[in-house]
């Protein structure tokens, strides 16, 4: 099993992806609050203490535990040029044994959307998951009407696999999701043999 010996960090062209820290609270809560209307249609309902320091501290401790036990890789997207927090990406539900798979989730603050940052982050996490963690499959799900997220997954090499009825509670309601997956050695769609 993979257990990180040092802090997890992924460098991309413009971003540093790193685990959340307690000192990120102000930047995180500010970005989440200013992006609330943008994010809530696509996310599970926010807890009453979602934007509180205590709620954030619990997230940071969960991230530390998850990284050390190898069950998840929660990362913040930090723009290198000015150290601004842009959003987050989490490789969660890492399953070892015969599956060698994980589930990808992500969000970006409204001011930073549609600038290619999340695409860059997803591609960085895909490389990390396949090369460093030796996973074989990454899965992602989104609401059928979330065209931006669907296009993003498709441009990152994820392929549509189907529909999951009542998959997650989003904004307080059970919602059907479309399912996507990226495979380390993807042969789907190839017609030649060998």
C-alpha positions in Angstrom: 0.0 0.0 0.0 1.2 3.5 -0.8 1.9 5.7 2.3 3.3 9.1 1.7 6.6 9.7 3.5 6.4 13.5 2.9 3.7 16.0 2.0 2.0 15.2 -1.2 2.7 17.8 -3.9 2.0 17.8 -7.6 3.4 20.5 -9.8 1.7 21.4 -13.1 2.4 24.3 -15.6 0.7 27.0 -13.5 -0.3 25.2 -10.3 0.9 23.6 -7.2 -1.5 20.9 -5.9 -0.9 20.4 -2.2 -2.7 19.2 0.8 -4.8 21.7 2.8 -3.3 23.4 5.8 -4.9 25.1 8.8 -3.4 28.4 7.6 -5.6 28.2 4.4 -8.8 28.8 6.4 -9.3 32.5 5.4 -8.6 32.0 1.7 -10.8 28.8 1.6 -13.8 30.3 3.5 -13.6 33.5 1.5 -13.5 31.7 -1.9 -16.3 29.2 -0.9 -18.5 32.0 0.4 -18.1 34.2 -2.7 -18.7 31.2 -4.9 -21.7 29.8 -3.0 -24.3 30.4 -5.7 -22.0 29.0 -8.3 -21.2 25.8 -6.4 -24.3 24.8 -4.4 -26.3 23.5 -7.4 -23.6 20.8 -8.0 -22.6 19.9 -4.4 -24.0 18.1 -1.4 -25.8 20.4 0.9 -23.5 22.5 3.0 -23.5 21.7 6.7 -24.5 24.6 9.1 -20.8 25.0 10.1 -19.5 24.6 6.5 -17.6 27.9 6.5 -16.6 27.9 10.1 -13.0 27.5 11.3 -13.9 24.3 13.2 -15.5 22.8 10.1 -12.4 23.7 8.1 -10.1 22.2 10.8 -12.0 19.0 10.6 -11.5 18.9 6.9 -7.7 19.4 7.3 -7.5 16.7 9.9 -9.5 14.3 7.6 -7.1 15.2 4.8 -4.1 14.3 6.9 -5.6 11.0 8.1 -6.7 10.1 4.6 -3.2 10.8 3.1 -1.5 8.8 5.8 -3.8 5.8 5.5 -3.8 5.9 1.7 -7.6 6.2 1.3 -7.6 9.6 -0.3 -5.5 12.4 -1.8 -7.1 15.7 -1.0 -5.4 18.7 -2.6 -5.8 22.4 -3.0 -5.1 24.2 -6.3 -2.6 27.0 -5.6 -1.7 29.3 -8.5 2.1 29.5 -8.4 2.5 33.1 -9.7 0.6 34.7 -6.8 -0.1 31.8 -4.3 -3.9 32.3 -4.7 -6.2 29.4 -3.8 -8.3 28.5 -6.8 -10.2 25.4 -5.7 -9.7 21.8 -4.7 -9.4 18.3 -6.1 -9.7 15.0 -4.2 -8.9 11.5 -5.3 -11.1 9.7 -2.8 -12.3 6.2 -2.1 -9.0 4.6 -3.2 -9.5 0.9 -3.5 -6.5 -1.5 -3.6 -6.5 -5.2 -4.2 -8.0 -6.3 -7.5 -9.7 -2.9 -8.1 -6.8 -0.4 -8.0 -9.3 2.4 -8.5 -10.3 5.7 -7.0 -13.0 8.4 -7.4 -12.2 12.0 -8.4 -14.1 15.0 -7.1 -13.3 18.7 -7.6 -14.5 22.3 -7.3 -13.2 25.6 -8.5 -14.1 29.1 -7.2 -16.3 31.1 -9.5 -13.6 33.8 -10.3 -11.3 31.1 -11.6 -13.7 29.0 -13.6 -13.3 28.3 -17.3 -9.6 29.3 -17.4 -8.2 25.8 -17.8 -7.0 25.4 -14.2 -9.2 22.4 -13.3 -8.2 20.7 -16.6 -4.6 21.2 -15.6 -5.2 19.9 -12.1 -7.1 16.8 -13.3 -4.4 15.9 -15.8 -1.8 16.3 -13.0 -3.8 14.0 -10.6 -4.4 11.4 -13.4 -0.6 11.2 -14.0 0.1 11.0 -10.2 -2.6 8.3 -9.7 -1.4 6.2 -12.6 2.3 6.6 -12.2 2.9 7.2 -8.5 0.0 5.4 -6.9 -0.2 2.6 -9.6 -4.0 2.9 -9.9 -5.6 1.4 -12.9 -8.9 3.3 -13.0 -10.2 6.7 -11.9 -14.0 7.3 -11.8 -15.9 10.6 -11.7 -19.6 11.4 -11.7 -21.6 14.6 -12.3 -25.1 15.8 -12.8 -26.3 15.2 -16.4 -27.1 18.9 -16.9 -23.6 20.0 -15.7 -22.3 20.4 -19.3 -19.1 22.2 -18.2 -18.1 19.3 -15.9 -18.9 16.7 -18.6 -16.9 18.5 -21.2 -14.0 18.9 -18.7 -13.9 15.2 -18.0 -14.1 14.3 -21.7 -11.2 16.6 -22.6 -9.2 15.0 -19.8 -9.6 11.5 -21.4 -12.6 10.3 -19.3 -15.1 8.3 -21.2 -18.9 8.1 -20.5 -19.8 4.8 -18.9 -23.5 5.2 -17.9 -26.0 6.5 -15.5 -26.4 5.9 -11.7 -29.9 6.5 -10.4 -30.1 8.4 -7.1 -26.3 8.4 -6.9 -25.7 11.3 -4.5 -27.6 13.8 -2.5 -26.9 17.1 -4.1 -28.2 20.3 -2.6 -30.5 18.2 -0.3 -32.0 15.9 -3.0 -31.1 12.4 -4.3 -29.9 13.0 -7.8 -29.1 10.8 -10.8 -25.5 11.2 -12.1 -23.7 10.3 -15.3 -20.6 8.2 -14.7 -17.2 8.6 -16.4 -13.9 6.7 -16.0 -10.3 7.1 -17.1 -8.2 4.0 -17.4 -4.4 3.8 -17.2 -4.2 1.6 -20.3 -7.4 2.7 -22.1 -8.3 0.5 -25.1 -11.9 1.5 -25.2 -12.9 2.6 -28.7 -10.0 0.9 -30.4 -10.9 -1.3 -33.3 -7.5 -2.9 -34.2 -6.1 -5.8 -32.2 -2.8 -6.1 -30.5 
